Amino acid sequence: MEVEAIHENEKLEPNKGNGIRQAGVLEMSSEGPSSQDPPNEILAQKGDIIPSSQDVLNEIMGQKRDIVMKDASNSRRKLLVLDINGLLADIVEPIPRGNETFLRVGRKAVFKRPHCEDFMLFCLERFDVGIWSSRTKKNVDSILARLLGYDIRFQLKFCWGQSNCNVTNFKTRESGNKFLMYKEIKKLSAIGGYDESNTLLVDDTPYKAYKNPPNTTIFPNTYNYKNLEDDSLGPEGDLRVYLEGLALAKNVQEYVKNHPFGQRPIISQHIVVPKPIRYDVVWRNCALIFVRKTNQLKLLEFYDDKRGRVEAYMQTIGSRTWRSIDKVPCQYYGRVLPVLLNGQYHWLDCKEMIINSLDAEKEVFRVIHTPPSFKNCVESNLGLLDGCLCLSLTKREYCERSTEVWVMNIYGITDSWIKIFVITIPQLGLLTCLKNGEFLMLAQSCVYGVPVEKTNSAMICYNPHSRHSRYITSHNIDETLRRLRMFS
């Protein structure tokens, strides 16, 4: 069977009432097709595109082929780059007890997010999709093998791990062993055809996109497996609805700029803070405070002058003026993170044995008194327990160490402090009693309340009459004990 291809430069000839071939388009006459047309002639409607010889062969062989012409700019698909932990799953280590709804990968529990696979199929229909995690490539492959089916993983454009990230010398606050890492989307240009206008990075950690151009990343809220009502990846979920709009947009950056989503990005813009009020001070510290009610950032500075007086000044970021705060109870020690409760910041003053409270909106200090047993503690910490202020007070008395936990049931009421439990830990272990009346004890780090020499010995002989002790130095404790038993 011979099929004749028709070109645009072919001489135009009438076809016995069937139409005129012109520039690849067949114009139909009103008389309809002739009975003398060859059987292999492909009839077309007005305005249809005449197929090439290869297209005709494909049609004859039963192969389907879409010959609809598309605009090149509309045919370029956008690239969607997804994180794993916090977006598609919640990866927990060590494995939690009493929960069997996870996928086990090594010593990690991988909790698949609801609608995860359906969400991936949705993305693959509308975007080119890649995976980019800050974990090692080996861990990424192991997790994806359990998390997604082979048909989904096969369609991924790429799968990147830690080696594709920029690793810094700084460590994260949530994990002291993990370094901060950046994901720079300019590396995606090596794949070909992708830039800022058609690429979107989706990650739940804003600092990872710090070095990227603006409006190229969105930061959904982090998924937690304990949230049983999470539906972000579902058909009506906020993230899927957002991506549906993105798929129809012409430019990724313009869409993200006009449609903010999730957590706020970290930007490189900065504000110059006015110079400090005082310079002739012994000690100075500061704190950056966020006032949720007014959505403002405020800078608080403490000054301790040479006469021991404490002063405090505050300014609203952007106002460039300092305001003095009256009745400052004490210093703020910057290494201690304040506890936020009822819109107020709280921190301990161990010297004065009080809890300081700052109302950042009204710029007023208040004092909350501690339980009476605070006077005898050697270590203290402030926190929250069931929405109440909580104190842990540690005491050491001779041979034991105890920690008391107190809770303020009614905020601001001193009499509402209640001791809920006490933990007691022995510090010394009695080995034997010698004939001379001394006690031989296994030493820990030191004996409180008893004057002893500073050494790294393992045993202490204590005389209860003189209340003095001496360390026993020995490289062979077993041999020393054998000899001492001769005197016991």
C-alpha positions as CSV (number, residue, x, y, z in Angstrom):
1,M,0.0,0.0,0.0
2,E,1.4,3.4,-1.0
3,V,0.6,6.5,1.0
4,E,1.4,9.8,-0.6
5,A,2.6,12.5,1.8
6,I,1.4,16.0,1.0
7,H,3.7,19.0,1.5
8,E,3.0,22.7,1.8
9,N,4.9,23.5,-1.5
10,E,2.9,20.9,-3.5
11,K,1.0,22.3,-6.5
12,L,-2.6,23.0,-5.6
13,E,-5.0,20.9,-7.6
14,P,-8.8,20.4,-7.4
15,N,-9.8,16.9,-6.4
16,K,-13.0,16.3,-8.4
17,G,-15.3,18.0,-5.9
18,N,-13.7,16.5,-2.8
19,G,-11.8,19.7,-2.0
20,I,-8.5,21.5,-2.5
21,R,-5.3,20.5,-0.7
22,Q,-3.7,23.8,0.4
23,A,-0.8,24.3,2.9
24,G,-1.6,21.0,4.6
25,V,-5.2,21.8,5.2
26,L,-8.1,20.2,3.3
27,E,-10.9,22.5,2.3
28,M,-14.1,20.5,1.8
29,S,-16.7,21.3,-1.0
30,S,-20.4,21.1,-0.5
31,E,-20.7,18.2,-2.9
32,G,-19.3,15.7,-0.4
33,P,-16.8,12.8,-1.2
34,S,-16.7,11.1,-4.5
35,S,-17.2,7.4,-5.0
36,Q,-14.1,7.3,-7.1
37,D,-11.7,8.2,-4.2
38,P,-9.1,5.6,-3.4
39,P,-9.9,3.4,-0.4
40,N,-6.8,4.5,1.5
41,E,-7.6,8.2,1.3
42,I,-8.0,9.7,4.7
43,L,-11.0,12.0,4.8
44,A,-10.9,15.0,7.1
45,Q,-13.2,17.7,8.3
46,K,-12.7,21.3,7.5
47,G,-9.7,22.8,9.3
48,D,-8.2,19.4,10.3
49,I,-4.4,18.9,10.0
50,I,-3.4,16.5,7.2
51,P,-1.2,13.7,8.8
52,S,2.2,12.8,7.5
53,S,3.0,9.5,5.9
54,Q,4.4,8.2,9.2
55,D,1.2,9.3,11.0
56,V,-0.9,7.5,8.5
57,L,1.1,4.3,8.9
58,N,0.8,4.6,12.7
59,E,-3.0,5.0,12.3
60,I,-3.2,1.9,10.0
61,M,-1.1,-0.2,12.4
62,G,-3.5,0.7,15.2
63,Q,-1.1,3.0,17.1
64,K,-2.6,6.0,18.8
65,R,-0.9,9.3,18.4
66,D,-1.9,12.8,19.5
67,I,-1.2,15.3,16.7
68,V,-2.7,18.3,18.3
69,M,-0.3,21.2,18.1
70,K,0.6,22.9,21.4
71,D,2.2,26.1,22.2
72,A,5.8,25.4,23.3
73,S,5.5,27.6,26.4
74,N,2.4,25.8,27.7
75,S,4.0,22.3,27.1
76,R,6.9,22.9,29.6
77,R,5.9,21.2,32.8
78,K,6.8,22.7,36.2
79,L,9.2,20.9,38.5
80,L,7.9,20.0,42.0
81,V,10.7,19.1,44.5
82,L,9.4,17.4,47.7
83,D,10.9,16.7,51.0
84,I,10.2,13.4,52.9
85,N,10.3,13.9,56.7
86,G,7.6,16.4,57.9
87,L,5.9,16.4,54.5
88,L,5.2,12.9,53.2
89,A,5.9,11.1,56.5
90,D,7.0,11.6,60.2
91,I,10.3,9.8,60.8
92,V,10.8,9.1,64.5
93,E,13.9,7.7,66.3
94,P,13.9,5.9,68.6
95,I,10.9,3.8,67.8
96,P,8.0,4.8,70.1
97,R,6.4,2.1,72.2
98,G,2.7,1.1,72.1
99,N,2.2,2.1,68.4
100,E,2.3,-0.4,65.6
101,T,1.0,1.8,62.7
102,F,4.4,2.6,61.4
103,L,6.8,1.3,58.8
104,R,10.1,0.1,60.3
105,V,13.3,1.2,58.6
106,G,16.3,0.2,60.6
107,R,16.0,1.9,64.0
108,K,13.5,4.4,62.7
109,A,9.7,4.4,62.7
110,V,8.3,5.9,59.5
111,F,4.7,7.1,59.9
112,K,3.2,7.5,56.4
113,R,1.1,10.7,56.2
114,P,-2.6,10.2,55.3
115,H,-3.3,10.2,51.5
116,C,0.5,10.1,50.8
117,E,0.4,7.8,47.7
118,D,-2.8,9.5,46.3
119,F,-1.1,12.8,46.7
120,M,2.0,11.6,44.8
121,L,-0.2,10.4,41.9
122,F,-1.9,13.8,41.9
123,C,1.5,15.5,41.7
124,L,2.8,13.2,39.0
125,E,-0.2,14.0,36.8
126,R,0.5,17.7,36.9
127,F,4.2,18.2,37.5
128,D,7.6,16.7,37.0
129,V,8.3,15.5,40.5
130,G,11.6,15.0,42.4
131,I,12.6,14.0,45.9
132,W,15.2,16.0,47.8
133,S,16.0,15.0,51.4
134,S,18.8,16.1,53.8
135,R,19.3,12.5,54.9
136,T,21.9,10.2,53.4
137,K,21.1,8.7,50.0
138,K,21.1,5.2,51.5
139,N,18.5,6.2,54.1
140,V,16.4,8.0,51.5
141,D,16.3,4.9,49.2
142,S,15.4,2.7,52.2
143,I,12.6,5.0,53.3
144,L,11.1,5.5,49.9
145,A,11.1,1.8,49.2
146,R,8.8,1.3,52.2
147,L,6.9,4.6,51.7
148,L,6.0,4.6,48.0
149,G,5.2,1.9,45.5
150,Y,7.5,1.1,42.6
151,D,5.2,2.6,40.0
152,I,5.4,5.9,41.8
153,R,9.2,5.8,42.4
154,F,9.8,4.9,38.8
155,Q,8.1,8.1,37.6
156,L,10.3,10.4,39.8
157,K,12.5,12.8,37.9
158,F,15.3,12.3,40.5
159,C,16.0,11.3,44.1
160,W,18.6,13.4,45.9
161,G,20.0,13.1,49.4
162,Q,22.5,14.8,51.7
163,S,25.3,14.8,49.2
164,N,23.3,17.2,47.1
165,C,22.9,19.7,50.0
166,N,25.3,22.4,51.1
167,V,26.4,21.5,54.6
168,T,27.4,24.2,57.1
169,N,29.5,24.1,60.3
170,F,26.5,25.0,62.4
171,K,24.3,22.4,64.2
172,T,20.6,22.4,64.5
173,R,18.9,23.3,67.7
174,E,16.5,20.3,67.7
175,S,19.4,17.8,67.1
176,G,22.8,18.7,68.4
177,N,24.4,16.0,66.2
178,K,23.0,17.3,62.9
179,F,24.5,20.1,60.9
180,L,22.5,22.8,59.1
181,M,22.0,22.1,55.4
182,Y,20.8,24.2,52.5
183,K,19.0,23.1,49.4
184,E,20.0,25.4,46.5
185,I,17.6,25.1,43.6
186,K,20.2,26.5,41.2
187,K,21.7,22.9,41.3
188,L,18.5,21.7,39.5
189,S,19.6,23.5,36.4
190,A,21.9,20.6,35.7
191,I,18.8,18.4,35.1
192,G,17.9,20.7,32.2
193,G,15.0,23.0,31.5
194,Y,14.3,24.2,35.0
195,D,14.8,27.5,36.6
196,E,13.2,29.8,39.2
197,S,10.1,30.5,37.0
198,N,9.0,26.8,36.8
199,T,10.5,25.2,39.9
200,L,8.9,24.9,43.4
201,L,10.7,23.4,46.4
202,V,8.3,22.1,49.2
203,D,10.0,21.7,52.6
204,D,8.8,22.1,56.2
205,T,12.1,23.6,57.3
206,P,12.4,27.3,56.2
207,Y,16.2,27.6,56.8
208,K,17.0,25.0,54.2
209,A,15.8,27.4,51.5
210,Y,17.6,30.4,52.9
211,K,20.0,30.8,49.9
212,N,17.3,30.4,47.3
213,P,15.7,33.2,45.3
214,P,12.5,34.6,46.8
215,N,9.2,32.9,46.1
216,T,10.6,29.6,45.0
217,T,9.8,27.6,48.1
218,I,6.8,27.0,50.3
219,F,6.9,25.7,53.9
220,P,3.9,23.6,54.9
221,N,3.4,23.0,58.6
222,T,5.4,20.0,59.8
223,Y,3.4,16.7,59.9
224,N,3.2,14.9,63.3
225,Y,2.0,11.4,63.4
226,K,0.1,12.1,66.7
227,N,-2.2,14.5,64.7
228,L,-5.0,12.1,63.8
229,E,-7.0,14.9,62.0
230,D,-4.3,15.8,59.5
231,D,-5.8,16.0,55.9
232,S,-3.3,18.4,54.2
233,L,-2.5,15.9,51.4
234,G,-6.2,14.8,50.9
235,P,-8.4,15.9,48.0
236,E,-9.7,18.9,49.9
237,G,-6.5,19.4,51.8
238,D,-4.8,22.9,51.9
239,L,-1.6,21.7,50.2
240,R,-3.3,19.9,47.3
241,V,-5.7,22.8,46.7
242,Y,-2.7,25.1,46.6
243,L,-0.8,23.0,44.1
244,E,-3.9,22.7,41.9
245,G,-3.7,26.5,41.5
246,L,0.0,26.4,40.9
247,A,-0.4,23.9,38.1
248,L,-2.6,26.4,36.2
249,A,-0.3,29.3,36.8
250,K,2.2,30.6,34.2
251,N,5.0,31.5,36.6
252,V,5.9,29.9,39.9
253,Q,7.4,32.9,41.5
254,E,4.5,35.2,40.7
255,Y,2.0,32.6,42.0
256,V,3.9,32.1,45.3
257,K,4.3,35.8,45.8
258,N,0.6,36.5,45.3
259,H,-0.5,33.3,47.2
260,P,1.5,33.0,50.5
261,F,1.3,29.5,52.0
262,G,2.4,27.9,55.3
263,Q,5.3,29.1,57.4
264,R,7.0,32.3,56.7
265,P,10.3,32.2,54.8
266,I,13.6,33.3,56.2
267,I,14.8,36.4,54.2
268,S,18.1,38.1,54.1
269,Q,16.7,41.5,54.8
270,H,17.9,43.2,58.0
271,I,17.1,46.2,60.2
272,V,19.7,48.5,61.8
273,V,19.0,48.7,65.5
274,P,19.6,52.0,67.3
275,K,22.7,52.3,69.4
276,P,22.5,51.3,73.1
277,I,21.4,53.8,75.6
278,R,24.3,53.2,78.0
279,Y,27.9,52.3,77.6
280,D,29.3,52.7,81.1
281,V,27.9,49.4,82.4
282,V,29.4,46.3,84.0
283,W,27.1,43.8,82.4
284,R,24.6,43.9,79.5
285,N,22.2,41.4,77.9
286,C,19.4,41.5,75.5
287,A,16.4,39.4,74.3
288,L,14.3,39.5,71.1
289,I,10.6,39.1,71.9
290,F,7.6,38.4,69.7
291,V,4.3,39.9,70.8
292,R,1.7,37.6,69.3
293,K,-1.3,39.8,70.0
294,T,0.1,42.8,68.1
295,N,2.3,40.8,65.7
296,Q,5.3,42.9,66.7
297,L,9.0,42.2,67.4
298,K,10.5,44.0,70.4
299,L,14.1,44.2,71.6
300,L,14.7,44.2,75.3
301,E,18.1,45.3,76.8
302,F,19.2,45.0,80.4
303,Y,22.0,47.1,82.0
304,D,23.8,46.5,85.3
305,D,25.7,49.6,86.3
306,K,28.7,49.9,88.6
307,R,26.4,50.5,91.6
308,G,24.6,47.2,91.2
309,R,21.4,48.8,89.8
310,V,19.5,47.1,87.0
311,E,17.9,49.1,84.2
312,A,15.9,47.9,81.2
313,Y,15.0,49.5,77.9
314,M,12.7,48.3,75.1
315,Q,12.1,49.3,71.5
316,T,9.7,48.0,68.9
317,I,11.6,46.9,65.9
318,G,11.4,49.6,63.2
319,S,10.6,52.5,65.6
320,R,14.3,53.4,66.3
321,T,13.5,54.7,69.8
322,W,14.2,53.2,73.2
323,R,11.7,53.3,76.1
324,S,12.7,52.9,79.7
325,I,10.9,50.2,81.8
326,D,10.4,51.0,85.5
327,K,10.7,48.6,88.5
328,V,13.1,46.1,87.0
329,P,13.3,43.2,89.5
330,C,16.5,41.6,88.2
331,Q,18.7,40.7,85.3
332,Y,17.9,38.4,82.4
333,Y,20.5,35.8,81.8
334,G,20.6,35.2,78.1
335,R,21.7,31.6,78.3
336,V,18.4,30.7,80.0
337,L,15.4,30.4,77.6
338,P,12.3,32.0,79.1
339,V,9.0,30.1,79.5
340,L,6.0,31.6,77.7
341,L,2.7,31.3,79.5
342,N,-0.5,33.4,79.3
343,G,1.3,35.8,76.9
344,Q,4.1,36.5,79.4
345,Y,7.7,35.5,79.5
346,H,9.1,33.9,82.7
347,W,12.6,33.1,83.9
348,L,14.2,32.2,87.3
349,D,16.3,34.5,89.4
350,C,18.1,32.0,91.6
351,K,19.9,34.7,93.6
352,E,16.7,36.4,94.7
353,M,14.7,33.1,94.6
354,I,11.9,34.5,92.6
355,I,10.3,34.0,89.1
356,N,10.4,37.1,86.9
357,S,7.5,37.8,84.5
358,L,7.4,40.2,81.6
359,D,4.3,41.3,79.9
360,A,5.8,42.3,76.5
361,E,2.7,44.0,75.2
362,K,2.2,46.3,78.2
363,E,6.0,46.4,78.9
364,V,5.6,45.7,82.6
365,F,7.6,43.4,84.9
366,R,6.0,41.3,87.7
367,V,7.3,39.0,90.4
368,I,6.1,35.5,91.2
369,H,7.2,34.0,94.5
370,T,8.6,30.5,94.7
371,P,7.9,27.6,97.2
372,P,9.6,27.8,100.6
373,S,11.9,24.8,99.8
374,F,13.6,26.9,97.1
375,K,16.0,28.2,99.8
376,N,17.7,24.9,100.3
377,C,18.1,23.8,96.7
378,V,21.4,23.7,94.8
379,E,19.9,23.4,91.3
380,S,16.6,24.6,89.9
381,N,14.8,24.7,86.6
382,L,11.6,26.4,85.3
383,G,9.2,24.8,82.8
384,L,5.6,24.0,82.0
385,L,3.5,21.0,83.1
386,D,-0.1,20.6,81.9
387,G,-0.3,24.4,81.2
388,C,1.0,25.4,84.6
389,L,4.4,26.8,85.8
390,C,6.6,24.0,87.0
391,L,9.7,24.0,89.2
392,S,12.3,21.3,89.7
393,L,14.4,21.8,92.9
394,T,17.4,19.7,93.5
395,K,18.9,19.2,97.0
396,R,21.9,17.4,98.3
397,E,22.3,16.3,101.9
398,Y,25.2,14.1,102.8
399,C,24.6,10.7,101.2
400,E,21.7,11.4,98.9
401,R,20.4,13.7,96.3
402,S,16.7,14.5,95.9
403,T,14.7,16.4,93.3
404,E,11.3,17.9,94.1
405,V,8.8,18.8,91.4
406,W,6.4,21.7,92.2
407,V,3.4,22.9,90.2
408,M,1.6,26.3,90.5
409,N,-2.0,25.3,90.1
410,I,-3.4,28.8,90.0
411,Y,-1.3,31.3,88.1
412,G,0.2,34.0,90.2
413,I,-1.0,32.7,93.5
414,T,1.9,31.7,95.8
415,D,-0.1,29.5,98.0
416,S,-1.1,27.3,95.0
417,W,2.3,25.7,94.7
418,I,2.0,21.9,95.2
419,K,4.8,19.4,95.5
420,I,3.7,16.5,93.2
421,F,6.6,14.1,93.7
422,V,10.2,13.6,94.9
423,I,13.0,11.7,93.3
424,T,15.7,10.4,95.7
425,I,19.1,9.2,94.4
426,P,21.8,7.8,96.8
427,Q,25.2,9.4,96.4
428,L,27.3,7.0,98.5
429,G,27.4,3.2,98.9
430,L,28.5,1.7,102.3
431,L,31.0,-1.1,101.8
432,T,31.9,-2.1,105.3
433,C,32.5,-0.8,108.9
434,L,36.0,-0.9,110.2
435,K,37.0,-1.9,113.8
436,N,38.1,1.7,114.6
437,G,34.6,2.9,114.0
438,E,35.2,4.4,110.6
439,F,32.9,3.7,107.6
440,L,34.3,2.6,104.3
441,M,32.1,4.0,101.4
442,L,32.2,3.9,97.7
443,A,32.7,7.4,96.5
444,Q,30.8,9.2,93.7
445,S,32.1,12.7,92.8
446,C,32.2,14.3,96.2
447,V,30.6,14.2,99.7
448,Y,28.5,17.2,100.6
449,G,28.7,18.7,104.0
450,V,31.9,16.8,104.9
451,P,35.4,18.4,104.4
452,V,37.4,16.0,102.1
453,E,40.5,16.2,100.0
454,K,40.1,16.8,96.3
455,T,41.2,13.6,94.5
456,N,39.9,11.0,92.1
457,S,39.9,8.1,94.5
458,A,37.2,5.5,94.4
459,M,36.7,5.0,98.2
460,I,36.3,7.2,101.3
461,C,36.9,6.4,105.0
462,Y,34.6,8.5,107.1
463,N,35.0,9.1,110.9
464,P,31.5,9.8,112.3
465,H,33.0,11.2,115.6
466,S,35.3,13.8,114.0
467,R,33.1,14.3,111.0
468,H,36.2,14.1,108.8
469,S,37.0,11.7,105.9
470,R,39.9,10.7,103.9
471,Y,40.2,9.2,100.4
472,I,41.8,5.9,99.8
473,T,43.9,5.8,96.6
474,S,44.4,2.5,94.9
475,H,44.8,1.2,91.4
476,N,43.5,-2.3,92.5
477,I,40.3,-1.8,94.5
478,D,39.8,-5.6,95.0
479,E,43.2,-6.0,96.6
480,T,42.6,-3.0,98.8
481,L,39.2,-4.3,100.0
482,R,40.9,-7.7,100.9
483,R,43.4,-6.0,103.1
484,L,40.9,-3.7,104.8
485,R,38.7,-6.6,105.7
486,M,41.6,-7.8,108.0
487,F,40.8,-4.7,110.2
488,S,37.0,-5.1,110.1
